[in-house]
């Protein structure tokens, strides 16, 4: 019964994920009607990112590996842009690091992970610091804030897919 229940839920979630492709396709068509090139480009990038996330989610439910191939990404520019976005929202945010740092990573996964960390820092802190450092063949990206932090007992759980620590922030 438990195995069947898990299988049924997985199929239902995969079906919902699949059905989300239709409104995304309508949004993509609607973006073509936007006259401002900057706005049209930003909306198009957001839709592409949502499509990639949806594909990743569907692969996760199907048990498939992520087909996104690592590519050269300027992680410094991605991090600095996320800090700029926070500043545009009125947050006191600081970027420290190089102007450019190209690293071979799966672009969508990297951006989603870093965006999640930065958004959480914004949601739970008043100030956010993002630091990028290169050390030989490794890079270190630190996202810090002055919020309450993650409880010690939750550190392992937050590394699991789709986990939320704050029950008040759950999705319907």
VOVO-665444 format. One record per residue (C-alpha): residue number from 1; residue in one letter; x, y, z. Coordinates in steps of 0.1 Angstrom, whole numbers, plus 5000, padded with zeros to 4 digits. Example, Ala and Ser with C-alpha at 12.3 -4.5 7.8 and 13.67 -1.06 7.14 Angstrom:
VOVO-665444
pos / code / c1 / c2 / c3
1 / A / 5123 / 4955 / 5078
2 / S / 5137 / 4989 / 5071
END
This chain:
VOVO-665444
pos / code / c1 / c2 / c3
1 / X / 5000 / 5000 / 5000
2 / X / 5028 / 5024 / 5009
3 / X / 5047 / 5017 / 4976
4 / X / 5015 / 5022 / 4956
5 / X / 5007 / 5055 / 4975
6 / X / 5042 / 5068 / 4968
7 / X / 5039 / 5058 / 4932
8 / X / 5005 / 5074 / 4928
9 / X / 5017 / 5107 / 4944
10 / X / 5048 / 5107 / 4922
11 / X / 5026 / 5102 / 4891
12 / X / 5002 / 5129 / 4902
13 / X / 5031 / 5154 / 4907
14 / X / 5046 / 5145 / 4874
15 / X / 5013 / 5150 / 4857
16 / X / 5009 / 5185 / 4873
17 / X / 5044 / 5193 / 4863
18 / X / 5037 / 5182 / 4827
19 / X / 5004 / 5202 / 4827
20 / X / 5023 / 5234 / 4837
21 / X / 5040 / 5234 / 4802
22 / X / 5008 / 5246 / 4786
23 / X / 5005 / 5279 / 4806
24 / X / 5042 / 5284 / 4802
25 / X / 5038 / 5281 / 4764
26 / X / 5010 / 5307 / 4765
27 / X / 5032 / 5330 / 4785
28 / X / 5060 / 5326 / 4760
29 / X / 5036 / 5336 / 4732
30 / X / 5023 / 5366 / 4753
31 / X / 5058 / 5378 / 4758
32 / X / 5062 / 5384 / 4721
33 / X / 5035 / 5412 / 4725
34 / X / 5057 / 5431 / 4750
35 / X / 5071 / 5462 / 4732
36 / X / 5100 / 5470 / 4755
37 / X / 5130 / 5449 / 4745
38 / X / 5145 / 5448 / 4780
39 / X / 5112 / 5437 / 4796
40 / X / 5106 / 5411 / 4768
41 / X / 5141 / 5397 / 4773
42 / X / 5138 / 5395 / 4811
43 / X / 5104 / 5378 / 4808
44 / X / 5117 / 5354 / 4782
45 / X / 5147 / 5345 / 4804
46 / X / 5123 / 5339 / 4834
47 / X / 5101 / 5316 / 4813
48 / X / 5131 / 5297 / 4800
49 / X / 5143 / 5293 / 4836
50 / X / 5109 / 5280 / 4847
51 / X / 5108 / 5256 / 4818
52 / X / 5143 / 5243 / 4827
53 / X / 5132 / 5239 / 4864
54 / X / 5101 / 5221 / 4853
55 / X / 5121 / 5197 / 4831
56 / X / 5145 / 5191 / 4860
57 / X / 5115 / 5184 / 4883
58 / X / 5100 / 5159 / 4859
59 / X / 5133 / 5141 / 4855
60 / X / 5136 / 5139 / 4893
61 / X / 5102 / 5123 / 4896
62 / X / 5110 / 5099 / 4867
63 / X / 5144 / 5090 / 4884
64 / X / 5163 / 5102 / 4853
65 / X / 5197 / 5120 / 4855
66 / X / 5198 / 5157 / 4847
67 / X / 5207 / 5161 / 4810
68 / X / 5220 / 5196 / 4814
69 / X / 5256 / 5196 / 4804
70 / X / 5281 / 5217 / 4824
71 / X / 5290 / 5249 / 4805
72 / X / 5312 / 5279 / 4811
73 / X / 5293 / 5303 / 4835
74 / X / 5306 / 5336 / 4849
75 / X / 5297 / 5328 / 4885
76 / X / 5310 / 5362 / 4896
77 / X / 5286 / 5380 / 4873
78 / X / 5257 / 5357 / 4884
79 / X / 5264 / 5364 / 4920
80 / X / 5269 / 5402 / 4915
81 / X / 5236 / 5404 / 4895
82 / X / 5217 / 5386 / 4923
83 / X / 5231 / 5412 / 4948
84 / X / 5221 / 5440 / 4924
85 / X / 5185 / 5426 / 4923
86 / X / 5184 / 5426 / 4961
87 / X / 5196 / 5462 / 4962
88 / X / 5168 / 5470 / 4937
89 / X / 5143 / 5455 / 4962
90 / X / 5157 / 5478 / 4990
91 / X / 5179 / 5453 / 5007
92 / X / 5213 / 5462 / 5021
93 / X / 5234 / 5437 / 5001
94 / X / 5271 / 5435 / 4993
95 / X / 5290 / 5415 / 4967
96 / X / 5327 / 5408 / 4973
97 / X / 5348 / 5390 / 4948
98 / X / 5363 / 5392 / 4913
99 / X / 5345 / 5409 / 4884
100 / X / 5346 / 5377 / 4864
101 / X / 5352 / 5341 / 4872
102 / X / 5343 / 5315 / 4846
103 / X / 5335 / 5280 / 4859
104 / X / 5321 / 5250 / 4841
105 / X / 5288 / 5241 / 4858
106 / X / 5253 / 5232 / 4849
107 / X / 5240 / 5267 / 4844
108 / X / 5203 / 5264 / 4854
109 / X / 5210 / 5243 / 4885
110 / X / 5238 / 5266 / 4896
111 / X / 5217 / 5297 / 4892
112 / X / 5187 / 5281 / 4909
113 / X / 5208 / 5270 / 4939
114 / X / 5225 / 5304 / 4943
115 / X / 5192 / 5322 / 4938
116 / X / 5176 / 5301 / 4965
117 / X / 5204 / 5308 / 4990
118 / X / 5203 / 5346 / 4982
119 / X / 5165 / 5348 / 4984
120 / X / 5165 / 5329 / 5018
121 / X / 5192 / 5354 / 5031
122 / X / 5169 / 5382 / 5019
123 / X / 5138 / 5367 / 5035
124 / X / 5154 / 5360 / 5069
125 / X / 5180 / 5388 / 5073
126 / X / 5182 / 5426 / 5070
127 / X / 5216 / 5425 / 5054
128 / X / 5231 / 5401 / 5029
129 / X / 5267 / 5395 / 5019
130 / X / 5277 / 5374 / 4989
131 / X / 5314 / 5365 / 4985
132 / X / 5330 / 5346 / 4956
133 / X / 5366 / 5334 / 4960
134 / X / 5389 / 5314 / 4937
135 / X / 5415 / 5291 / 4952
136 / X / 5433 / 5270 / 4926
137 / X / 5409 / 5246 / 4910
138 / X / 5382 / 5254 / 4936
139 / X / 5358 / 5282 / 4941
140 / X / 5340 / 5292 / 4973
141 / X / 5307 / 5311 / 4973
142 / X / 5295 / 5323 / 5007
143 / X / 5260 / 5337 / 5012
144 / X / 5257 / 5353 / 5046
145 / X / 5230 / 5373 / 5063
146 / X / 5223 / 5387 / 5098
147 / X / 5192 / 5365 / 5103
148 / X / 5186 / 5338 / 5129
149 / X / 5204 / 5311 / 5110
150 / X / 5196 / 5274 / 5105
151 / X / 5191 / 5253 / 5136
152 / X / 5219 / 5227 / 5141
153 / X / 5193 / 5198 / 5140
154 / X / 5181 / 5210 / 5105
155 / X / 5214 / 5212 / 5087
156 / X / 5212 / 5178 / 5072
157 / X / 5175 / 5181 / 5063
158 / X / 5180 / 5213 / 5043
159 / X / 5202 / 5194 / 5018
160 / X / 5173 / 5172 / 5008
161 / X / 5152 / 5181 / 4978
162 / X / 5121 / 5202 / 4983
163 / X / 5126 / 5208 / 5020
164 / X / 5113 / 5239 / 5038
165 / X / 5122 / 5245 / 5074
166 / X / 5096 / 5272 / 5081
167 / X / 5062 / 5256 / 5081
168 / X / 5045 / 5290 / 5077
169 / X / 5062 / 5293 / 5043
170 / X / 5049 / 5261 / 5028
171 / X / 5034 / 5260 / 4994
172 / X / 4997 / 5251 / 4989
END
